[in-house]
Amino acid sequence: MDASVRSFSLALLFAVAAVHYAQAQGRVICYYSSWAVYRPTDGRFTISDIDPFLCNHLIYAFIGLQPDGQIRIMDQYNDIDLGGYTNFNALRQVNPELKTLVAIGGWYEESKNFSIVCRDPALRATFVNNLFGFVQQWGFSGADIDWEYPTDRGGAPEDKENFSLLIEELKALFAPAGLLLGAAVSANVHNAPNYYDIPRIAASLDFINLMTYDYHGPWDPVTGFNAPLYAGPADPDPTFNVDASVQMWLSYGIDRSNLVMGTATYGRTFTLADPGNTGVGAPAVGAGVGGPWTNEPGSFSYMEVCTRQLWEGGWGLEWYDPAKSAYTFKGDQWIGYDYIPAIQEKGRYARNQGLGGVLVYAIDFDDFRGFCNEGVNPIITNLKNAFFNG
């Protein structure tokens, strides 16, 4: 057989296998921000707003960790008194195929307590047993470890080894009980190999949630995309994109079917230095104004972006083909985000790469009220359709 024909045949076989895997086993993992219940008016999102068939895995964010290895409940009133954990897991009564997990950690938890606990074998054992007990007590299907990040942000050099030990010890308890174990991990090509022994943790995790977003934001002096699929010609670092992150993690020989690619249902916002200069890489002077519901400077949920465009008018919209992403602007405000064509590109990319699924942060940032005439939850719906159906 001619070499070129053989190469094409192998590529075709891989593509067919990837499609079959996506259709049979692909994960659509959606985080739920439990604090979304406190957002005002139409932005308020409760567990009753979750469609239990939209995602096949849901993750309740977050619980915390104390320096003695005990679990810290973040919001007693919402999580327990109002039945947050109970109502979340009751979604499986509507969809028995749904998996519901709890995430421990997150950005604001930082690294200090994880580092303290995991360097001491006794404290680490306490943590492992407490997390296992917590998951069983409240009826979760498993846990997602979101330590951001081992060795960094208040951590220590030995965190890399101790994170591996933590994952292995959790797996030893979780697997016999039929519980799932995942981890949310850094997408930074430069830092991730320093944070994790990648092949070692991959051997014990049921899935790896790759946080392929927040590449650019108002911490940068110029405008840029939250989650570009590929590098653009003017990018100062060509690794700050989804494809570079995915390929770096795969280069360690991990199982493609365990790697889940992250997507964001929010955009990063900037205040332009010159409202007349609205391109990618335009000088910025800081974060854009906060959205009317999420009220976080530097960030807009998809529902906030699309309603501003629809209700206010005057917003420019540009597709930036090198990155397969979009930006919108009005006056001195600039937002880089994924709208439907961009999210479809990502769904097809994950499918064609034979990845184990797609991750959404977060379900409560999509247009869950259908305000923008694109249907309800248009970002997640189009992501799913592209991943499963191409």
matplotlib code that plots the C-alpha trace (Angstrom):
import matplotlib.pyplot as plt

x = [0.0, 1.3, 2.5, 0.1, -2.8, -1.8, -1.5, -4.9, -6.5, -5.1, -6.3, -9.8, -9.8, -8.8, -11.6, -14.2, -13.1, -13.2, -16.7, -17.9, -16.4, -18.0, -21.4, -21.1, -19.3, -18.6, -19.0, -20.6, -19.5, -21.1, -20.2, -22.9, -22.0, -24.0, -23.8, -25.8, -28.9, -27.9, -27.8, -30.5, -33.7, -33.4, -29.8, -30.8, -30.1, -31.3, -31.1, -34.7, -33.4, -31.1, -32.2, -31.1, -30.7, -28.6, -25.3, -24.5, -22.2, -22.9, -20.5, -21.5, -19.0, -17.6, -16.7, -13.5, -10.7, -9.5, -5.9, -6.8, -8.1, -11.8, -14.2, -15.4, -19.0, -18.9, -22.5, -24.5, -27.7, -27.7, -25.9, -27.7, -30.5, -32.1, -31.3, -28.6, -26.8, -30.0, -31.8, -28.8, -28.4, -32.2, -31.8, -30.7, -34.3, -35.4, -32.5, -31.0, -28.1, -26.9, -23.8, -23.6, -20.2, -19.0, -15.9, -13.5, -11.2, -11.5, -9.6, -10.4, -9.4, -5.8, -3.2, -2.2, -4.6, -4.1, -0.4, -0.5, -2.8, -1.2, 2.4, 1.4, 0.4, -1.9, -3.7, -3.9, -5.5, -8.0, -8.8, -9.2, -11.6, -13.5, -14.1, -15.1, -17.5, -18.9, -19.6, -21.4, -23.3, -24.9, -25.3, -22.9, -21.7, -18.1, -15.7, -13.7, -10.4, -9.8, -6.5, -5.3, -2.4, 0.1, 3.5, 1.9, -0.3, 0.8, 2.0, 5.4, 7.7, 6.7, 3.1, 3.7, 4.5, 1.8, -0.9, -0.1, -0.4, -3.7, -5.2, -4.0, -5.3, -8.6, -8.9, -8.2, -11.4, -13.6, -13.2, -14.4, -17.4, -18.2, -17.6, -16.1, -12.9, -11.9, -9.6, -9.7, -6.2, -4.2, -4.1, -0.9, 1.7, 4.6, 3.3, 1.3, 4.3, 5.6, 2.3, 1.6, 3.2, 0.8, 1.1, 0.8, -2.3, -3.9, -3.6, -5.9, -8.4, -11.6, -11.4, -9.2, -11.0, -8.7, -9.4, -8.9, -10.1, -8.8, -5.9, -6.4, -8.3, -8.2, -4.9, -3.3, -2.4, -4.2, -7.4, -7.4, -9.7, -10.8, -10.5, -9.0, -9.0, -5.7, -3.0, -3.4, -0.5, 0.1, -0.1, 3.0, 2.8, 1.6, 0.9, -1.9, -4.8, -6.9, -5.1, -1.6, -2.9, -4.7, -1.7, 0.7, -1.3, -1.7, 2.1, 2.5, 0.8, -2.4, -5.6, -7.4, -10.7, -9.9, -9.1, -12.1, -11.7, -12.9, -15.1, -16.5, -20.0, -18.6, -16.4, -13.5, -14.1, -11.7, -12.0, -10.3, -7.6, -8.9, -12.5, -11.4, -9.0, -11.2, -9.1, -7.5, -4.5, -5.8, -4.4, -6.6, -6.7, -8.2, -11.4, -14.6, -17.7, -19.4, -22.5, -26.0, -26.5, -23.0, -21.7, -18.0, -15.8, -13.8, -16.4, -19.7, -21.9, -23.1, -26.6, -25.3, -23.4, -26.2, -28.9, -26.7, -26.3, -30.1, -31.6, -29.2, -28.0, -24.9, -22.5, -20.1, -19.4, -16.3, -15.2, -11.5, -10.7, -7.2, -8.4, -11.9, -13.3, -15.3, -15.4, -18.0, -17.5, -19.3, -17.8, -14.8, -16.1, -14.6, -15.6, -13.8, -16.1, -17.4, -20.7, -22.5, -20.1, -17.1, -18.5, -19.4, -15.7, -14.7, -17.2, -16.0, -12.4, -12.9, -14.7, -12.1, -9.3, -11.1, -11.3, -13.4, -15.7, -16.3, -16.4, -18.6, -17.9, -20.6, -24.2, -25.6, -23.8, -25.5, -28.7, -30.8, -33.9, -33.8, -33.8, -31.7, -33.9, -31.4, -33.3, -32.7, -29.0, -27.8, -24.1, -24.2, -26.8, -24.6, -21.5, -23.2, -24.5, -21.1, -19.3, -21.8, -22.9, -20.2]
y = [0.0, 3.5, 5.4, 8.3, 5.9, 4.1, 7.3, 8.5, 5.1, 5.2, 8.8, 7.7, 4.7, 7.0, 9.5, 6.8, 5.3, 8.7, 9.3, 6.0, 6.6, 10.0, 8.7, 5.7, 7.1, 10.8, 12.9, 16.3, 17.6, 20.7, 22.7, 24.2, 27.4, 26.9, 30.6, 31.4, 31.3, 34.7, 36.4, 39.1, 38.9, 36.9, 35.9, 33.8, 30.1, 27.4, 23.6, 23.6, 25.4, 22.5, 20.3, 16.9, 15.6, 18.5, 17.2, 13.6, 14.6, 17.5, 18.9, 20.9, 23.6, 23.8, 22.4, 23.4, 21.8, 22.6, 22.3, 19.3, 17.3, 17.9, 19.0, 22.6, 23.3, 26.6, 27.7, 25.9, 27.8, 27.0, 23.7, 22.0, 24.1, 24.7, 21.2, 22.1, 18.8, 16.8, 18.5, 18.3, 14.5, 14.1, 15.0, 11.4, 10.4, 12.2, 10.9, 7.7, 7.9, 11.2, 11.3, 14.0, 14.9, 17.4, 19.6, 20.4, 23.4, 26.0, 29.2, 30.9, 27.9, 28.3, 25.7, 26.2, 23.8, 21.1, 21.4, 21.2, 18.2, 16.2, 16.4, 14.6, 10.9, 10.9, 14.2, 13.0, 9.8, 11.8, 13.9, 10.8, 9.2, 12.4, 13.1, 9.5, 9.7, 13.0, 11.7, 8.7, 10.7, 13.0, 10.6, 12.0, 9.8, 10.8, 13.8, 16.2, 17.4, 21.0, 21.9, 25.1, 24.4, 21.9, 23.6, 27.0, 29.7, 28.9, 25.3, 23.6, 21.7, 18.4, 19.0, 17.3, 13.9, 14.4, 15.1, 11.8, 10.0, 11.8, 10.7, 7.1, 6.9, 8.3, 5.9, 2.9, 3.9, 5.2, 2.5, -0.5, 1.6, 2.4, 6.1, 8.3, 10.3, 13.2, 16.2, 19.7, 20.5, 23.4, 23.9, 26.0, 24.2, 25.7, 25.1, 21.8, 19.5, 21.1, 20.8, 17.1, 13.8, 13.5, 9.8, 8.8, 10.8, 9.8, 6.2, 6.7, 9.2, 8.3, 11.6, 14.7, 18.0, 20.3, 23.9, 25.3, 28.8, 32.0, 32.2, 35.9, 38.4, 41.9, 41.1, 41.5, 44.9, 44.2, 42.5, 38.8, 35.7, 33.8, 30.4, 30.6, 27.2, 28.1, 30.7, 33.9, 35.5, 38.2, 36.0, 36.7, 33.0, 30.5, 28.0, 30.0, 28.2, 25.0, 23.0, 23.5, 22.5, 19.4, 18.3, 18.8, 16.6, 13.9, 14.0, 12.2, 9.1, 9.4, 7.8, 10.2, 8.8, 10.1, 13.7, 16.1, 19.5, 22.6, 25.2, 28.5, 29.9, 33.3, 35.9, 38.0, 41.8, 44.7, 48.5, 49.8, 52.5, 53.9, 53.2, 53.7, 50.7, 47.6, 44.8, 41.8, 43.0, 46.5, 48.3, 48.0, 49.8, 47.0, 45.0, 45.8, 46.6, 43.8, 42.2, 43.0, 39.6, 38.1, 41.6, 40.6, 43.2, 41.5, 38.8, 38.5, 35.4, 34.3, 35.4, 38.8, 39.1, 38.1, 40.1, 43.3, 42.8, 42.1, 44.6, 47.6, 47.5, 49.1, 46.2, 45.3, 41.6, 40.2, 36.6, 36.1, 33.0, 32.2, 31.6, 30.3, 32.8, 36.0, 39.4, 42.1, 45.7, 49.0, 52.3, 51.4, 47.9, 44.8, 41.1, 38.1, 35.0, 31.9, 32.2, 29.4, 29.0, 29.1, 26.5, 24.3, 24.4, 23.2, 20.4, 19.1, 19.5, 17.3, 14.8, 14.6, 14.3, 11.3, 13.0, 11.6, 14.6, 18.3, 20.3, 23.4, 26.1, 26.8, 25.6, 28.8, 31.1, 29.9, 31.6, 29.3, 31.5, 31.5, 35.3, 35.6, 33.7, 30.9, 28.3, 27.5, 26.8, 27.4, 27.1, 23.8, 22.4, 23.3, 22.0, 18.7, 18.4, 19.2, 16.7, 13.9, 14.5, 16.6]
z = [0.0, -0.9, 2.2, 1.6, 1.2, 4.4, 6.3, 5.1, 6.0, 9.6, 10.0, 8.8, 11.2, 14.1, 13.2, 13.0, 16.3, 17.9, 16.7, 17.9, 21.3, 21.6, 20.8, 23.1, 26.2, 25.9, 29.1, 29.2, 32.6, 33.9, 37.1, 39.1, 41.1, 44.3, 45.1, 41.9, 44.2, 45.5, 42.1, 41.6, 39.6, 36.3, 37.0, 40.1, 39.3, 41.6, 41.5, 40.2, 37.1, 36.2, 33.3, 34.6, 31.0, 29.7, 31.1, 32.0, 34.9, 37.2, 39.8, 42.8, 43.5, 46.2, 49.5, 51.4, 53.4, 56.9, 58.0, 60.3, 57.3, 58.0, 55.3, 55.4, 54.3, 52.5, 53.1, 55.8, 55.0, 51.3, 51.2, 54.1, 55.6, 52.2, 51.0, 48.4, 48.6, 48.9, 46.0, 43.8, 44.2, 43.9, 40.2, 39.7, 40.5, 37.4, 35.3, 36.7, 34.2, 35.6, 37.8, 40.5, 42.1, 44.6, 43.9, 46.7, 46.4, 43.7, 43.0, 46.3, 48.3, 47.1, 48.1, 51.7, 53.4, 50.8, 51.2, 55.0, 55.0, 52.2, 53.4, 56.6, 56.1, 59.1, 58.1, 54.5, 55.7, 57.7, 54.7, 52.4, 54.9, 55.6, 51.9, 51.3, 54.2, 53.0, 49.5, 50.9, 53.6, 51.0, 48.2, 45.6, 42.8, 43.4, 43.9, 41.9, 43.4, 42.5, 44.1, 42.5, 42.4, 43.9, 44.6, 43.9, 45.5, 49.1, 48.3, 48.7, 46.3, 47.8, 46.8, 43.4, 45.1, 47.8, 45.2, 43.5, 46.9, 47.6, 44.3, 44.8, 48.3, 47.3, 44.4, 46.8, 48.7, 45.9, 43.3, 45.5, 46.5, 42.8, 43.3, 40.6, 41.1, 38.9, 39.2, 37.7, 36.4, 35.0, 31.3, 31.5, 29.3, 31.3, 34.8, 34.7, 34.4, 37.6, 39.4, 38.6, 37.8, 34.9, 34.0, 37.6, 38.5, 35.1, 36.1, 39.1, 37.9, 36.1, 34.3, 34.1, 33.8, 31.8, 32.7, 29.2, 29.8, 31.5, 29.1, 28.8, 30.9, 32.4, 34.2, 30.7, 29.3, 26.0, 24.9, 24.3, 24.3, 27.4, 25.7, 22.2, 20.4, 18.6, 18.7, 16.8, 14.7, 17.3, 20.5, 22.7, 23.9, 21.3, 24.0, 25.6, 23.8, 24.1, 21.4, 22.9, 26.3, 25.1, 23.0, 26.0, 28.3, 25.5, 25.0, 28.3, 26.9, 28.9, 27.7, 25.4, 26.7, 30.2, 29.2, 29.3, 27.5, 29.3, 27.9, 29.4, 29.3, 30.3, 28.6, 29.9, 29.7, 29.3, 29.4, 26.3, 26.5, 23.2, 22.2, 18.6, 18.8, 19.2, 17.7, 19.3, 21.2, 21.7, 24.7, 27.8, 31.2, 33.3, 33.8, 32.1, 34.1, 35.9, 34.5, 35.9, 37.4, 38.1, 39.1, 38.7, 37.0, 34.2, 33.5, 31.8, 31.7, 28.2, 29.2, 30.1, 26.8, 24.5, 26.3, 26.2, 22.4, 21.9, 24.3, 24.0, 20.4, 19.2, 20.1, 17.3, 16.8, 15.2, 14.4, 14.8, 12.7, 13.8, 17.4, 16.4, 18.8, 18.9, 20.5, 21.0, 21.8, 22.6, 23.7, 25.8, 26.7, 25.0, 25.6, 24.3, 24.5, 22.8, 21.0, 19.1, 16.1, 18.5, 20.9, 17.9, 16.8, 20.2, 20.3, 17.0, 18.1, 21.2, 19.1, 16.4, 19.0, 20.5, 23.9, 26.8, 26.8, 27.3, 30.5, 31.0, 33.6, 34.4, 33.8, 35.5, 33.0, 29.9, 28.7, 30.9, 30.4, 26.6, 26.5, 23.3, 20.9, 20.6, 22.6, 26.3, 27.2, 23.7, 24.4, 26.2, 23.7, 20.7, 22.4, 23.1, 19.5, 18.0, 20.3, 19.7, 16.2, 14.5]

ax = plt.figure().add_subplot(projection="3d")
ax.plot(x, y, z, "-o")
ax.set_aspect("equal")
plt.show()
